[in-house]
Amino acid sequence: MPQITLYELGPTRSARCRWTLLEAGLPYESAGNDPKILGSDELRRLHPLGKLPVAVIDGRPLFESAAIAAAIADLVPEQQLIAPPGSWQRSLHDQWVLFALTELEPWVWTAELNTLDFVFPVDQHVPAIIPQCRGLYRKSAAVLDRHFEQHDHLIEGRFSVADIILGYTLNFGDEFDWNAGFPALQAYLERLFEREHCTLVRNLRPDQ
């Protein structure tokens, strides 16, 4: 049994790693869980920027949530959370994960950086950029909406780590109500919420 420590914090991207561990059925030690660990010397020894998440697997540190989730899934091939390395399905995994991380997440992350003051003070915000971010996010969300009109999940019609990565990003976008008007995409996100081990936190707005 691999020895795994996950440095995590609530609803951050570490939720992807925690969800993967739960789906994999692997025990792990939870560390961090305090905003004070961000940027600390302890964390910088594992992540050059002192960020979360970080997983230490059998004594070896790994950072970036998508890399961690894939590594965890590869530990339990019998769970079929990710396709075998070298397969076409693994290339599809890479395709959709990179789509989520490059065509969706940057825009909602930039919007959040210019909305909340936990990274930049308000006087450094550039709110004029948010409509542009929204447009770019929704352009990619429309692609996914068409995909989910025909498929229940991203790859081969079954749940996988790719859905964990994308689901977090879509739920991030839902904080700004940027998924509105995409019914197939919204139904997909709802299917993810229904999974027993889902670690996503619903975004409740005044009209809900």
TIVEXNU-47452 format. One line per 4 residues: number of its first residue (from 0); their letters; for each residue x negated, y, z of N, C-alpha, C. Coordinates in Angstrom, 1 decimal, padded with zeros to 4 digits, m for minus. Atoms other than C-alpha are relative to their C-alpha. Example, Ala and Ser with C-alpha at 12.3 -4.5 7.8 and 13.67 -1.06 7.14 Angstrom:
0) AS) m000.9,m001.2,000.0,m012.3,m004.5,007.8,m000.9,001.2,000.0 | 000.9,m001.1,000.0,m013.7,m001.1,007.1,000.8,001.1,000.8
//
This chain:
0) MPQI) m000.8,m001.2,000.0,000.0,000.0,000.0,m000.9,001.2,000.0 | 000.8,m001.3,000.0,m001.5,003.4,m001.0,000.3,000.9,001.2 | m000.1,m000.9,m001.0,m002.2,005.9,001.7,000.2,001.4,m000.6 | m000.3,m001.3,000.6,m000.5,009.2,000.8,000.4,001.0,001.0
4) TLYE) m000.3,m001.2,m000.8,m000.4,012.6,002.5,000.5,001.0,m001.0 | m000.6,m001.1,000.8,001.8,015.3,000.9,000.0,001.3,000.8 | 000.0,m001.4,m000.5,001.1,018.9,001.7,001.2,000.7,m000.7 | m001.2,m000.5,000.6,004.5,020.4,001.2,000.6,001.2,000.9
8) LGPT) m000.7,m001.1,m000.7,006.8,023.3,002.2,001.4,000.1,m000.6 | m001.4,m000.2,000.3,010.6,023.2,002.0,000.4,m000.1,m001.5 | m000.5,000.1,001.4,012.1,024.0,m001.4,m001.0,000.5,m001.1 | 001.0,m000.3,001.0,008.8,024.8,m003.1,m000.1,m001.1,m001.0
12) RSAR) 000.2,001.1,001.0,007.6,022.7,m006.1,m000.4,m001.3,000.6 | 000.3,001.2,m000.7,006.5,020.2,m003.5,001.3,m000.9,000.1 | m001.2,000.8,000.0,010.2,019.1,m003.6,000.0,m001.1,m001.1 | 000.1,001.0,001.1,009.4,017.4,m006.9,m000.8,m001.3,000.5
16) CRWT) 000.9,001.1,m000.5,006.7,015.3,m005.2,000.7,m000.8,001.0 | m000.8,000.7,m001.1,008.9,014.4,m002.2,001.1,m000.8,m000.6 | m001.0,000.7,000.7,011.7,013.4,m004.5,m000.6,m001.3,m000.7 | 000.6,001.2,000.6,009.4,011.1,m006.5,m000.4,m001.0,001.0
20) LLEA) 000.3,001.0,m001.1,008.1,009.5,m003.3,001.2,m000.7,000.5 | m001.2,000.7,m000.4,011.6,008.8,m002.2,000.6,m001.0,m001.0 | m000.4,000.9,001.0,012.6,007.3,m005.5,m000.9,m001.2,m000.1 | 001.0,001.1,000.1,009.4,005.2,m005.5,000.1,m000.9,001.2
24) GLPY) 000.0,000.8,m001.2,010.1,004.0,m002.0,m001.3,m000.2,000.7 | 001.3,000.0,m000.6,006.6,004.8,m000.9,m000.1,000.8,001.3 | 000.2,m000.8,m001.2,005.8,005.8,002.7,m001.1,001.1,m000.2 | 001.1,m001.0,000.1,003.8,009.0,003.2,000.0,000.9,001.2
28) ESAG) 000.1,m001.0,m001.1,002.6,011.5,005.7,000.3,001.4,m000.5 | m000.3,m001.4,000.4,004.0,015.0,005.4,m000.9,001.0,000.8 | 000.9,m000.9,m000.7,001.6,017.8,006.2,000.3,001.4,m000.5 | m000.3,m001.4,000.3,001.7,021.6,006.0,001.3,000.5,000.6
32) NDPK) m001.3,m000.4,m000.5,005.4,022.6,006.3,000.0,001.3,000.9 | 000.1,m001.3,m000.7,004.4,026.1,007.5,m000.6,000.9,m001.0 | 000.6,m000.9,001.0,003.9,029.1,005.3,m001.4,000.5,000.3 | 001.4,m000.4,m000.4,000.7,029.9,007.2,m001.0,m000.8,m000.6
36) ILGS) 001.0,000.9,000.6,m001.0,027.0,005.5,m000.4,000.5,m001.4 | 000.3,m000.6,001.4,m000.8,028.9,002.1,m001.3,000.8,000.1 | 001.3,m000.8,000.0,m004.3,030.2,001.3,m001.0,m000.3,001.1 | 000.9,000.3,m001.1,m005.8,028.6,004.4,m001.3,m000.7,m000.5
40) DELR) 001.2,000.8,000.4,m009.3,027.1,004.4,000.3,m001.5,m000.1 | m000.3,001.4,000.1,m007.8,023.7,005.0,000.6,m000.3,m001.4 | m000.6,000.2,001.3,m005.7,024.0,001.8,m000.9,000.2,m001.1 | 001.0,m000.4,001.0,m008.5,025.6,m000.2,m001.0,m001.2,m000.2
44) RLHP) 000.9,001.1,000.2,m010.6,022.5,000.4,000.7,m001.1,m000.9 | m000.7,000.9,000.8,m007.9,020.6,m001.5,000.5,000.6,m001.3 | m000.5,m000.8,001.2,m006.6,023.2,m004.0,m000.8,001.3,m000.1 | 000.9,m001.2,000.1,m008.9,025.9,m005.3,000.7,001.3,000.2
48) LGKL) m000.8,m001.2,m000.3,m006.1,028.5,m005.0,000.7,000.0,001.3 | m000.6,000.1,m001.3,m004.9,027.3,m001.6,001.5,000.0,m000.1 | m001.5,000.0,000.2,m001.4,026.6,m003.0,000.5,m001.4,000.3 | m000.8,001.3,m000.2,001.2,023.8,m002.5,000.7,m000.3,m001.4
52) PVAV) 000.3,001.2,m000.8,001.8,021.0,m003.3,m001.4,m000.5,m000.3 | 001.2,000.8,000.1,m001.2,018.9,m002.8,000.3,m001.4,000.5 | m000.1,001.4,m000.5,m001.2,015.1,m002.5,m001.4,m000.6,000.2 | 001.3,000.8,m000.2,m004.1,013.1,m001.0,000.4,m001.5,m000.1
56) IDGR) m000.4,001.4,000.3,m003.8,009.6,m002.4,m001.3,m000.9,000.2 | 001.2,000.8,m000.3,m006.2,007.1,m000.9,m001.3,000.8,000.1 | 001.2,m000.8,m000.2,m008.5,009.9,000.1,m000.4,001.0,m001.1 | 000.4,m000.9,001.1,m008.5,011.7,m003.2,001.1,001.0,m000.2
60) PLFE) m001.0,m001.1,000.2,m006.8,015.1,m003.6,000.5,000.2,m001.4 | m000.6,m000.3,001.3,m004.5,016.0,m006.5,001.0,001.1,000.2 | m000.9,m001.1,m000.1,m002.7,019.2,m007.1,000.8,000.2,m001.3 | m001.0,m000.2,001.1,000.1,020.4,m009.5,001.1,m001.0,000.1
64) SAAI) m001.1,000.9,m000.3,003.5,018.9,m008.9,000.3,m001.0,m001.1 | m000.3,000.9,001.1,003.9,017.3,m012.4,m001.1,m001.1,000.0 | 001.1,000.9,m000.1,000.5,015.6,m012.0,000.2,m001.0,001.1 | m000.2,000.8,m001.2,001.3,014.4,m008.5,001.1,m001.0,m000.2
68) AAAI) m001.2,000.9,000.2,004.7,013.0,m009.5,m000.3,m001.1,m000.9 | 000.4,001.1,001.0,003.2,011.1,m012.5,m000.9,m001.0,000.7 | 000.9,001.0,m000.7,000.5,009.6,m010.3,000.7,m000.9,001.0 | m000.8,000.8,m000.9,003.0,008.5,m007.7,000.8,m001.0,m000.8
72) ADLV) m000.8,001.0,000.8,005.2,006.9,m010.3,m000.8,m001.1,m000.6 | 000.9,001.0,000.5,002.3,005.1,m011.8,m000.4,m001.1,001.0 | 000.3,001.0,m001.1,001.7,003.4,m008.4,001.0,m001.1,000.1 | m001.1,001.0,m000.1,005.0,001.6,m008.7,000.7,m000.2,m001.3
76) PEQQ) m000.5,000.2,001.3,005.5,000.6,m012.3,001.3,m000.8,000.0 | m001.2,000.7,000.0,008.2,m001.8,m011.3,001.3,000.8,000.2 | m001.2,m000.9,m000.2,010.5,001.1,m010.4,000.3,000.8,m001.3 | m000.3,m000.6,001.3,010.3,002.4,m014.0,000.3,001.5,000.1
80) LIAP) m000.2,m001.4,m000.1,010.1,006.0,m013.0,m000.8,000.8,m001.1 | 000.8,m000.6,001.1,007.6,006.7,m015.8,m000.5,m001.1,m000.9 | 000.4,001.0,001.0,006.6,004.9,m019.0,m001.5,m000.3,000.2 | 001.5,000.3,m000.1,003.2,003.1,m019.2,m000.8,000.9,m000.8
84) PGSW) 001.0,m000.8,000.8,000.2,005.1,m020.3,m000.2,m000.6,m001.3 | 000.3,000.5,001.3,m000.4,004.9,m024.0,001.3,m000.3,m000.8 | m001.3,000.3,000.7,003.3,004.2,m024.9,000.6,001.3,m000.6 | m000.6,m001.1,000.6,005.4,006.4,m027.1,000.9,000.7,001.0
88) QRSL) m000.8,m000.6,m001.0,007.8,006.9,m024.2,m000.8,000.9,001.0 | 000.8,m000.9,m000.9,004.9,008.3,m022.1,m000.3,001.3,m000.7 | 000.2,m001.2,000.7,004.3,010.8,m024.9,001.2,000.9,000.1 | m001.3,m000.8,m000.1,008.0,011.8,m024.7,000.0,000.6,001.4
92) HDQW) 000.1,m000.5,m001.4,007.5,012.2,m020.9,m000.8,001.3,000.0 | 000.9,m001.2,000.1,004.6,014.6,m021.6,000.7,001.1,m000.7 | m000.7,m001.0,000.8,006.6,016.4,m024.2,001.0,000.8,000.8 | m001.1,m000.7,m000.7,009.6,017.2,m022.0,m000.5,000.7,001.3
96) VLFA) 000.6,m000.6,m001.2,007.5,017.9,m018.9,m000.6,001.3,m000.4 | 000.7,m001.2,000.4,005.4,020.4,m020.8,001.0,001.0,m000.5 | m001.1,m000.9,000.5,008.6,021.9,m022.4,000.6,000.7,001.3 | m000.6,m000.6,m001.2,010.0,022.5,m018.9,m001.0,001.0,000.6
100) LTEL) 001.0,m000.8,m000.7,006.7,024.0,m017.6,m000.5,001.1,m000.8 | 000.5,m001.1,000.9,005.9,026.2,m020.6,001.2,000.8,m000.6 | m001.1,m000.7,000.7,009.3,027.1,m022.2,001.1,000.4,000.9 | m001.1,m000.4,m000.9,011.5,027.5,m019.1,m000.6,000.6,001.3
104) EPWV) 000.4,m000.4,m001.4,009.6,027.8,m015.8,m000.7,001.4,000.0 | 000.7,m001.3,m000.1,007.3,030.8,m016.7,001.0,001.2,000.1 | m000.9,m001.1,000.1,010.3,033.0,m017.4,000.8,000.2,001.3 | m000.8,m000.1,m001.3,012.3,032.2,m014.2,m001.0,000.4,001.1
108) WTAE) 001.0,m000.3,m001.0,009.1,032.4,m012.1,m000.4,001.5,m000.1 | 000.3,m001.4,000.2,008.2,035.8,m013.6,001.2,000.9,000.5 | m001.2,m000.7,m000.5,011.8,037.0,m012.8,000.0,000.0,001.5 | 000.0,000.0,m001.5,011.4,035.9,m009.2,m001.1,000.8,000.5
112) LNTL) 001.1,m000.9,m000.4,008.1,037.6,m008.9,000.3,001.4,000.0 | m000.4,m001.4,000.1,009.7,040.8,m009.9,001.4,000.3,000.7 | m001.3,m000.1,m000.7,012.8,040.3,m007.7,m000.2,000.0,001.5 | 000.2,000.1,m001.4,011.5,039.2,m004.3,m001.4,000.6,000.3
116) DFVF) 001.3,m000.6,m000.3,008.6,040.7,m002.4,m001.0,m000.9,000.8 | 000.9,000.9,m000.7,006.9,037.6,m001.1,m001.4,m000.1,m000.7 | 001.3,000.0,000.7,004.1,037.9,m003.7,m000.5,001.4,m000.3 | 000.3,m001.4,000.3,004.1,041.5,m005.0,000.9,000.9,000.8
120) PVDQ) m000.9,m001.0,m000.7,005.4,044.5,m003.0,000.9,000.6,m001.1 | m001.1,m000.6,000.9,008.5,046.2,m004.5,m000.6,001.0,m000.9 | 000.6,m001.1,000.8,006.4,049.1,m005.8,m000.8,m000.5,m001.2 | 000.7,000.6,001.1,004.6,046.6,m008.1,000.9,m000.8,m000.9
124) HVPA) m001.0,000.8,000.8,007.8,045.0,m009.5,000.2,000.7,m001.4 | m000.3,m000.5,001.3,008.6,045.4,m013.2,001.3,m000.5,m000.4 | m001.3,000.6,000.2,012.3,044.8,m013.3,000.5,000.0,m001.5 | m000.3,m000.1,001.4,012.5,045.8,m017.0,m000.3,m001.2,m000.7
128) IIPQ) 000.4,001.2,000.7,010.9,042.5,m017.9,001.1,m001.1,000.2 | m000.9,001.1,m000.4,013.7,040.4,m016.4,001.0,m000.3,m001.2 | m000.9,000.4,001.1,016.2,040.6,m019.4,m000.8,m000.7,m001.1 | 000.8,000.7,001.0,013.4,039.5,m021.7,m000.2,m001.5,000.5
132) CRGL) 000.2,001.4,m000.5,012.7,036.5,m019.4,001.2,m000.8,m000.1 | m001.3,000.7,000.1,016.4,035.7,m019.3,000.2,m000.5,m001.4 | m000.2,000.4,001.4,016.5,035.6,m023.1,m000.8,m001.1,m000.4 | 000.9,001.1,000.4,013.5,033.4,m023.5,000.4,m001.3,000.7
136) YRKS) m000.4,001.2,m000.7,014.7,031.0,m020.8,001.3,m000.6,m000.7 | m001.3,000.5,000.5,018.2,030.7,m022.3,m000.2,m000.5,m001.5 | 000.3,000.6,001.3,016.7,030.1,m025.8,m000.4,m001.5,000.1 | 000.4,001.3,m000.3,015.1,027.0,m024.4,001.1,m000.9,000.6
140) AAVL) m001.1,000.7,m000.6,018.1,026.1,m022.3,001.0,m000.5,m001.0 | m000.9,000.4,001.0,020.2,026.0,m025.4,m000.5,m001.3,m000.7 | 000.6,001.2,000.5,017.8,023.3,m026.8,000.4,m001.2,000.8 | m000.3,001.1,m001.0,018.4,021.2,m023.7,001.5,m000.3,000.0
144) DRHF) m001.4,000.2,000.0,022.1,021.7,m023.8,000.4,m000.9,m001.2 | m000.3,000.9,001.2,022.2,020.2,m027.3,m000.4,m001.4,000.2 | 000.5,001.4,m000.3,020.1,017.3,m026.1,000.9,m000.7,000.9 | m000.9,000.6,m001.0,022.4,016.6,m023.2,001.4,m000.2,m000.5
148) EQHD) m001.3,000.4,000.6,025.4,016.6,m025.4,000.0,m001.4,m000.5 | 000.1,001.4,000.6,024.1,013.3,m026.7,m000.7,m001.0,001.0 | 000.8,000.8,m000.9,022.0,012.0,m023.8,000.3,000.3,001.5 | m000.2,m000.2,m001.4,022.5,011.5,m020.0,m001.2,000.5,000.7
152) HLIE) 001.3,m000.4,m000.6,018.8,012.0,m019.3,m000.9,000.3,m001.1 | 000.9,m000.5,001.0,015.7,013.2,m021.0,m000.5,m001.1,m001.0 | 000.7,001.0,000.7,014.2,009.9,m022.1,000.7,m001.4,000.1 | m000.6,001.3,000.1,015.9,006.7,m023.3,001.3,m000.2,000.9
156) GRFS) m001.3,000.0,m000.7,019.1,007.6,m021.5,m000.1,m000.5,001.5 | 000.1,000.4,m001.4,017.7,006.7,m018.0,m000.8,001.0,000.8 | 000.7,m000.9,m000.9,016.4,008.6,m015.0,m001.5,m000.3,000.0 | 001.4,000.2,m000.1,012.7,009.2,m014.9,m000.6,001.3,000.7
160) VADI) 000.7,m001.2,m000.6,010.1,011.6,m013.4,000.2,001.2,m000.8 | m000.2,m001.2,000.8,010.6,013.9,m016.3,001.3,000.7,000.4 | m001.2,m000.6,m000.5,014.1,014.5,m015.0,m000.2,000.8,001.3 | 000.3,m000.7,m001.2,012.7,015.4,m011.6,m000.7,001.3,m000.3
164) ILGY) 000.7,m001.3,000.3,010.4,018.0,m013.1,000.9,001.0,m000.6 | m000.9,m000.9,000.7,013.0,019.5,m015.4,001.1,000.4,001.0 | m001.1,m000.4,m000.9,015.7,019.4,m012.7,m000.3,001.1,000.9 | 000.5,m001.1,m000.8,013.7,021.5,m010.4,000.0,001.3,m000.7
168) TLNF) 000.1,m001.3,000.8,013.1,024.1,m013.1,001.4,000.5,m000.3 | m001.4,m000.5,000.3,016.8,024.2,m014.1,000.7,000.5,001.2 | m000.6,m000.5,m001.3,017.8,024.6,m010.5,m000.6,001.4,000.4 | 000.7,m001.2,m000.2,015.3,027.4,m010.3,000.7,001.1,m000.8
172) GDEF) m000.7,m000.9,000.9,017.0,029.1,m013.3,001.4,000.3,000.5 | m001.3,m000.2,m000.5,020.3,028.6,m011.7,000.1,001.0,001.1 | 000.0,m001.1,m001.0,019.3,031.0,m008.9,000.4,001.3,m000.6 | m000.3,m001.2,000.7,019.7,033.7,m011.5,001.3,m000.2,m000.9
176) DWNA) m001.2,000.3,000.8,022.8,032.1,m013.1,m000.3,m000.1,m001.5 | 000.4,000.0,001.4,020.9,031.6,m016.3,000.4,m001.3,m000.8 | m000.5,001.2,000.6,022.4,028.2,m017.0,001.5,000.1,m000.4 | m001.4,m000.3,000.3,025.9,029.7,m017.4,000.2,m000.1,m001.5
180) GFPA) m000.3,000.1,001.5,027.5,028.8,m020.8,m000.6,m001.2,m000.6 | 000.6,001.3,000.5,025.6,025.5,m021.2,000.6,m001.2,000.7 | m000.7,001.0,m000.7,028.1,022.9,m020.1,m000.7,m001.4,000.1 | 000.7,001.3,m000.1,026.1,019.8,m021.0,m001.2,000.1,000.9
184) LQAY) 001.1,m000.1,m000.9,023.1,021.1,m019.2,000.4,000.1,001.4 | m000.5,m000.1,m001.4,025.1,022.0,m016.1,000.5,m001.4,000.5 | m000.5,001.3,m000.4,026.7,018.5,m016.1,m001.2,m000.9,000.3 | 001.2,000.8,m000.3,023.2,017.0,m016.3,m000.6,000.4,001.3
188) LERL) 000.5,m000.5,m001.3,022.0,019.1,m013.3,000.9,m000.6,001.1 | m000.9,000.6,m001.0,025.1,017.9,m011.4,m000.3,m001.5,000.2 | 000.3,001.4,m000.1,024.2,014.3,m012.2,m001.3,m000.2,000.9 | 001.2,000.1,m000.9,020.8,014.9,m010.6,000.3,000.2,001.4
192) FERE) m000.4,m000.2,m001.4,022.4,016.3,m007.5,000.6,m001.2,000.6 | m000.7,001.2,m000.6,024.4,013.1,m007.1,m000.9,m001.1,000.3 | 000.9,001.0,m000.4,021.3,011.0,m006.8,m000.3,000.0,001.5 | 000.2,000.1,m001.4,020.7,009.7,m003.3,m001.2,000.7,000.5
196) HCTL) 001.2,m000.6,m000.5,017.2,011.0,m003.0,m000.3,001.4,m000.5 | 000.2,m001.3,000.6,017.6,014.3,m004.8,m000.4,001.0,001.1 | 000.5,m001.0,m001.0,015.7,017.1,m003.0,000.3,001.4,m000.4 | m000.3,m001.3,000.4,017.1,020.0,m004.9,001.0,000.7,001.0
200) VRNL) m000.9,m000.7,m000.9,018.9,022.7,m002.9,001.0,000.8,m000.9 | m001.0,m000.7,000.8,022.2,024.0,m004.4,m000.1,001.5,000.2 | 000.0,m001.4,m000.1,022.3,027.7,m005.2,001.5,000.5,000.0 | m001.4,m000.4,m000.1,025.6,029.1,m003.9,000.1,001.5,m000.1
204) RPDQ) m000.2,m001.4,000.2,026.8,032.4,m005.2,001.4,000.4,000.6 | m001.2,m000.4,m000.7,029.7,034.5,m003.8,001.3,m000.6,m000.6 | m001.2,000.5,000.6,032.1,033.0,m006.4,000.2,m001.5,000.2 | 000.0,001.5,m000.2,031.4,029.4,m005.3,000.5,m000.4,001.4
//
